[in-house]
Amino acid sequence: EQYYPRFLERFPDLATLARARPRAVREAWDGLGYYARARNLHDLAREVTRRHDGTLPAKPDELVKLPGIGPYTAGAVATFAYEKPVPAVDTNVARVIRRVFLGINHAPRTTPRPLWDLAHALVPKNGKRAWRFNQAIMELGALVCVARKPHCPECPVRSVCKTGR
C-alpha cells in the first residue's frame, strides 16, 4: 500500500499536522512503523508552527533544539533544504570517513566528536558544492563502501583510502 503518500495527503503541511490530534496522527501513520517517529513529527510540527512561523530553521544548532531532531537530521535539513555548508553525518558517511581518512574499519556506537570535526573540515564552503558533497559521500557509503564486504575495486577514492583493498 501507499502509506506515506496517504499520510502526506492527510497532512500536506506542518500547519495541518500541528493542528491535528495525536490520535489522528497515529492512525494516519499506521503501516509506516516506528511509531515514535509519528509522535516526534507531530511534536516538531507543533513547535515549528508555534516558535518559527511554520518554517524549519536553517541553522543546525537551532534545528537540534526541535523534538526528534539530532545532529544528522539537523545537518541534512541545513544542507539539503538550505544549502548550508555543514556535514550530514549518517551511518554511511561516518563509515566512509572512518575508512578513507582514519583507517578504522570498526564502528563505535556513536559518532565521536573528532569524526564530526573532520566531516566539517571536508565539506566545501560553497552551499551548492556542500549539497553535492554530502549527497555523494552518502551514496558512496550506501552503494560502494558498504558495511560488510565493501566494493573497494569499484571505489572512486580507493587510491587515497587508508583501508582500501
C-alpha positions as CSV (number, residue, x, y, z in Angstrom):
1,E,0.0,0.0,0.0
2,Q,0.9,3.7,-0.3
3,Y,1.1,4.5,3.4
4,Y,3.4,7.6,3.2
5,P,1.5,9.3,0.3
6,R,-1.7,8.7,2.2
7,F,-0.1,10.3,5.3
8,L,1.0,13.3,3.2
9,E,-2.4,13.7,1.7
10,R,-3.9,13.9,5.1
11,F,-1.2,16.3,6.4
12,P,0.1,18.2,3.4
13,D,2.0,20.8,5.5
14,L,3.3,21.4,9.0
15,A,0.4,23.7,10.0
16,T,-2.2,20.9,9.2
17,L,-0.1,18.4,11.1
18,A,0.3,20.7,14.0
19,R,-3.4,21.3,14.4
20,A,-4.2,17.5,14.3
21,R,-5.0,15.5,17.4
22,P,-2.3,13.0,18.4
23,R,-4.7,10.1,17.8
24,A,-5.3,11.2,14.2
25,V,-1.6,11.4,13.5
26,R,-1.0,7.9,15.0
27,E,-3.9,6.5,12.9
28,A,-2.6,8.1,9.7
29,W,0.9,6.8,10.4
30,D,-0.4,3.3,10.8
31,G,1.6,1.0,8.5
32,L,4.7,3.1,8.4
33,G,6.2,1.6,11.6
34,Y,8.4,3.1,14.3
35,Y,5.5,5.0,15.9
36,A,7.8,7.2,17.9
37,R,8.5,9.0,14.6
38,A,4.9,9.9,14.3
39,R,4.9,11.4,17.8
40,N,8.2,13.3,17.1
41,L,7.0,14.6,13.8
42,H,3.7,15.8,15.4
43,D,5.6,17.5,18.2
44,L,8.1,19.0,15.7
45,A,5.2,20.4,13.6
46,R,3.6,22.0,16.7
47,E,6.9,23.5,17.8
48,V,7.8,24.8,14.4
49,T,4.4,26.4,13.8
50,R,4.4,27.9,17.3
51,R,8.0,29.2,17.5
52,H,9.3,29.5,14.0
53,D,6.2,30.7,12.0
54,G,5.9,27.3,10.3
55,T,9.3,27.3,8.7
56,L,12.1,24.9,9.8
57,P,15.2,26.9,10.9
58,A,18.2,26.8,8.6
59,K,20.9,26.5,11.3
60,P,21.8,23.1,12.7
61,D,22.2,24.5,16.2
62,E,18.6,25.7,16.1
63,L,17.3,22.5,14.4
64,V,18.7,20.2,17.1
65,K,16.6,22.0,19.7
66,L,13.4,20.7,18.0
67,P,11.8,17.4,19.0
68,G,13.1,14.4,17.3
69,I,16.0,16.1,15.5
70,G,19.5,15.0,16.2
71,P,22.8,16.1,14.7
72,Y,22.4,14.0,11.4
73,T,18.9,15.3,10.7
74,A,19.9,18.9,11.5
75,G,22.8,18.7,9.1
76,A,20.7,17.0,6.4
77,V,18.0,19.7,6.6
78,A,20.5,22.5,6.7
79,T,22.5,21.3,3.7
80,F,19.7,19.8,1.5
81,A,17.0,22.3,2.2
82,Y,19.0,25.5,2.7
83,E,22.4,24.6,1.0
84,K,24.3,25.4,4.2
85,P,27.9,24.2,4.1
86,V,27.6,21.7,7.0
87,P,28.0,17.9,7.2
88,A,25.2,15.4,7.3
89,V,26.9,12.5,9.0
90,D,24.7,9.4,9.0
91,T,26.0,5.8,9.4
92,N,27.2,5.6,5.8
93,V,29.0,8.9,5.9
94,A,30.7,8.0,9.2
95,R,31.8,4.7,7.8
96,V,33.4,6.3,4.7
97,I,35.2,8.9,6.8
98,R,36.5,6.3,9.2
99,R,37.8,4.0,6.5
100,V,39.1,6.6,4.0
101,F,40.7,9.1,6.3
102,L,41.2,7.4,9.6
103,G,41.9,3.8,8.6
104,I,39.4,2.4,11.0
105,N,37.1,-0.4,10.0
106,H,35.0,-0.9,13.2
107,A,32.1,1.3,14.1
108,P,31.6,2.8,17.5
109,R,28.1,3.1,18.9
110,T,28.1,6.9,18.5
111,T,29.9,9.2,16.1
112,P,32.8,10.7,18.1
113,R,33.5,14.4,18.1
114,P,36.8,14.1,16.1
115,L,34.9,12.5,13.3
116,W,32.3,15.3,13.2
117,D,35.2,17.8,13.2
118,L,36.8,16.0,10.3
119,A,33.4,16.0,8.5
120,H,33.1,19.8,9.0
121,A,36.6,20.3,7.5
122,L,35.8,18.2,4.5
123,V,32.6,19.9,3.5
124,P,33.0,22.5,0.8
125,K,32.3,26.1,2.0
126,N,30.1,26.8,-1.0
127,G,26.5,25.7,-0.3
128,K,25.7,24.1,-3.6
129,R,29.0,22.2,-3.6
130,A,28.4,21.2,0.0
131,W,25.0,19.8,-1.0
132,R,26.6,17.7,-3.8
133,F,29.4,16.6,-1.5
134,N,27.0,15.4,1.2
135,Q,24.9,13.6,-1.3
136,A,27.9,11.9,-3.0
137,I,29.5,10.7,0.3
138,M,26.1,9.3,1.4
139,E,25.8,7.4,-1.8
140,L,29.4,6.2,-1.7
141,G,28.7,4.7,1.8
142,A,25.4,3.3,0.8
143,L,26.4,1.7,-2.6
144,V,30.2,1.1,-2.5
145,C,31.7,1.5,0.9
146,V,29.1,-0.8,2.4
147,A,29.4,-2.1,6.0
148,R,30.0,-5.8,5.0
149,K,32.1,-6.7,2.0
150,P,32.8,-3.2,0.7
151,H,33.3,-2.9,-3.1
152,C,36.8,-1.5,-2.9
153,P,37.8,-2.2,-6.6
154,E,34.9,0.0,-7.7
155,C,35.6,2.8,-5.2
156,P,36.5,6.2,-6.8
157,V,38.6,7.2,-3.7
158,R,40.4,3.8,-3.4
159,S,43.8,5.3,-4.2
160,V,43.7,7.6,-1.1
161,C,41.8,5.3,1.2
162,K,43.6,4.1,4.3
163,T,41.7,0.8,4.4
164,G,41.1,0.2,0.6
165,R,42.0,-3.2,-0.8
